[in-house]
Amino acid sequence: MDRMTLINLYGQGVTDCETSPFEMLETFHIRSELHHLSLTKEEKKMLAAYDIRLLSHAERVFEHTSKAYDFSSSKESTEEWWWHLDSLLKGEIVFSATSIYDDVI
């Protein structure tokens, strides 16, 4: 899939908080794939907007996704903060937009 398709799928996933917990996990996998791609400035801006949307609903997404995923046993790097919503909500890790906004402004 091309980058824009992945970004749009991620955006749909974080916008629709009524999806199944398994669909939300797929959204997290898409976000991880995007994390490892080189993105244009415009793509970074779009991704950042969707990340903010996810963060604004983090507690609800955590509660919902916890039905299918144990965040406390996540092995992914904390750079992939979406896999660590439990730690994020507790203030144990801090979301940083620095890498998202590199060269954007």
C-alpha positions in Angstrom: 0.0 0.0 0.0 1.2 3.5 -0.6 1.8 6.0 2.2 -1.3 8.1 1.7 -3.5 5.0 1.7 -1.9 3.9 5.0 -2.3 7.4 6.5 -6.0 7.5 5.5 -6.6 4.1 6.9 -4.9 5.1 10.2 -7.1 8.3 10.2 -10.2 6.3 9.7 -9.2 3.9 12.5 -8.6 6.6 15.0 -11.7 8.5 14.0 -14.1 5.5 14.4 -13.8 4.6 18.1 -16.7 2.3 17.7 -14.7 -0.3 15.8 -13.9 -3.7 17.3 -10.8 -3.9 19.6 -9.2 -6.0 16.9 -9.7 -3.4 14.3 -8.1 -0.8 16.6 -5.1 -3.2 16.9 -4.9 -3.2 13.1 -4.9 0.6 13.3 -2.0 0.4 15.7 -0.1 -1.9 13.3 -0.7 0.6 10.5 0.7 3.3 12.7 3.8 1.2 13.4 4.3 0.7 9.6 4.0 4.5 9.1 6.5 5.1 11.9 9.2 3.3 9.9 8.6 5.1 6.6 10.1 8.3 5.3 7.2 10.7 5.0 6.9 14.1 3.2 6.1 17.2 5.2 2.5 17.0 4.2 2.2 13.4 5.2 3.8 14.2 8.5 1.3 16.9 9.1 -1.6 14.6 8.3 -0.2 11.9 10.6 0.3 14.3 13.4 -3.3 15.4 13.2 -4.5 11.8 13.4 -2.1 11.2 16.3 -3.6 14.1 18.2 -7.0 12.7 17.5 -5.9 9.4 19.0 -4.4 11.1 22.0 -7.6 13.1 22.6 -9.5 9.8 22.9 -6.6 7.9 24.5 -8.5 6.8 27.6 -11.5 5.5 25.7 -9.3 3.8 23.1 -7.3 2.2 25.9 -10.4 0.9 27.6 -11.8 -0.5 24.4 -8.6 -2.0 23.0 -7.7 -3.6 26.4 -10.5 -6.1 25.6 -8.2 -7.6 23.0 -4.7 -6.4 24.0 -2.6 -6.3 27.2 -0.8 -3.0 27.0 1.2 -3.8 30.1 3.0 -6.6 28.2 3.8 -4.5 25.1 7.3 -5.2 23.8 7.4 -2.4 21.2 9.7 0.6 21.7 8.2 3.5 23.6 8.8 5.6 20.5 5.7 3.7 19.3 3.7 5.3 22.1 0.3 3.9 20.7 1.3 0.5 22.0 1.9 2.0 25.5 -1.4 3.9 26.1 -1.4 2.5 29.7 1.9 4.1 30.4 1.0 7.3 28.5 -2.2 7.7 30.6 -0.3 7.2 33.8 2.3 9.8 32.8 5.1 7.2 32.8 6.0 8.1 29.2 5.4 11.5 27.5 4.2 11.9 23.9 6.7 13.9 21.9 5.8 15.4 18.6 9.4 16.3 17.8 10.1 13.6 15.3 6.7 14.0 13.7 7.3 17.7 13.1 11.0 17.5 12.0 11.3 19.8 9.0 7.6 20.4 8.9 7.6 24.1 9.7 
